[in-house]
Amino acid sequence: MNKPTVSSYMTTKLITLKKDMNVYYAIGLLLKNNISGAPVINKNKELIGILSEKDCLRVFADSSHSQIDIANTLMLGRGTVETFMTTSVSSISINDNLFTVADIFLKNNF
């Protein structure tokens, strides 16, 4: 019996981010597309990081520690995706079976 592979279930139309993109704009893209994170790619379309929900929470936590309220911080538009993205990224192969991938998720804190 063939085990289901990643390629059978993965999405191929990704929302991607650039490292110099305004982080609030990037958060807006995540919210608009109802996704919990997006890969950050360089000009050669190579993966250099990911901006996750946890990273986005860090943006707002960082804002709350400053003397500027969140509304004014949003208007200032300070911060780039690179400032908050996670650069240590794990990846899997499209040929991995889903049971292997599930095991990876269960063993790691993503």
C-alpha positions in Angstrom: 0.0 0.0 0.0 1.4 3.4 -1.0 1.6 6.0 1.8 0.3 9.5 1.0 3.0 12.0 0.3 3.4 15.7 0.9 3.1 16.4 -2.9 -0.5 15.1 -2.9 -1.6 17.6 -0.2 0.7 20.6 -0.4 -0.4 24.0 -1.7 1.6 25.4 -4.6 0.2 29.0 -4.6 2.0 30.6 -1.6 1.9 34.0 -0.2 5.5 35.0 0.2 7.2 37.9 1.9 10.4 39.8 1.3 12.8 40.6 4.2 12.6 44.4 3.6 8.8 44.5 3.6 7.1 46.5 6.3 6.2 44.1 9.0 2.7 45.6 9.5 2.0 45.2 5.8 3.1 41.6 6.1 0.8 41.0 9.1 -2.0 42.5 7.0 -1.3 40.0 4.2 -1.4 37.1 6.7 -4.7 38.3 8.1 -6.3 39.0 4.7 -5.4 35.5 3.5 -6.3 33.8 6.7 -2.9 32.1 7.1 -0.8 31.7 10.2 2.6 32.4 8.6 4.5 32.8 5.3 7.9 32.0 3.9 10.3 34.9 3.5 12.3 34.7 0.3 15.2 36.5 -1.3 15.5 37.9 -4.8 16.4 34.4 -6.1 13.2 33.0 -4.5 15.3 31.1 -1.9 13.9 30.5 1.5 15.6 32.7 4.1 13.1 32.6 6.9 9.5 32.5 8.0 7.1 35.0 9.6 4.8 33.1 11.9 2.0 34.0 14.3 4.4 33.9 17.1 6.8 36.3 15.3 3.8 38.7 14.8 3.0 38.6 18.5 6.6 39.6 19.1 6.0 42.7 17.0 3.1 43.8 19.2 4.9 42.9 22.4 7.9 44.9 21.3 5.6 47.9 20.6 4.0 47.6 24.0 7.4 48.0 25.7 8.1 51.2 24.0 6.8 54.6 24.9 4.8 54.8 21.7 1.3 53.4 21.8 0.3 50.6 19.3 -1.9 52.9 17.2 1.0 55.4 16.7 3.5 52.5 16.1 1.2 51.2 13.3 1.0 54.7 11.8 4.8 55.1 11.9 5.1 51.7 10.1 8.4 50.9 11.8 10.1 47.5 11.5 10.7 45.1 8.6 9.9 41.4 8.3 13.7 40.7 8.6 13.6 42.2 12.1 11.0 39.7 13.4 11.2 36.7 11.1 12.5 33.3 12.3 15.6 32.3 10.3 16.0 28.8 11.7 13.6 27.0 9.4 13.0 23.3 9.0 11.8 21.9 5.7 10.6 18.6 4.3 10.7 16.9 0.9 7.6 16.7 -1.4 8.3 13.0 -1.4 8.1 12.5 2.4 5.1 10.5 3.5 2.5 12.3 5.7 3.2 10.0 8.6 6.8 11.1 8.7 5.8 14.7 8.5 3.2 14.3 11.3 5.9 12.7 13.4 8.2 15.7 12.8 5.4 18.1 13.9 4.8 16.1 17.0 8.4 16.0 18.0 9.1 19.7 17.5 7.6 23.0 18.8 6.6 24.8 15.7 
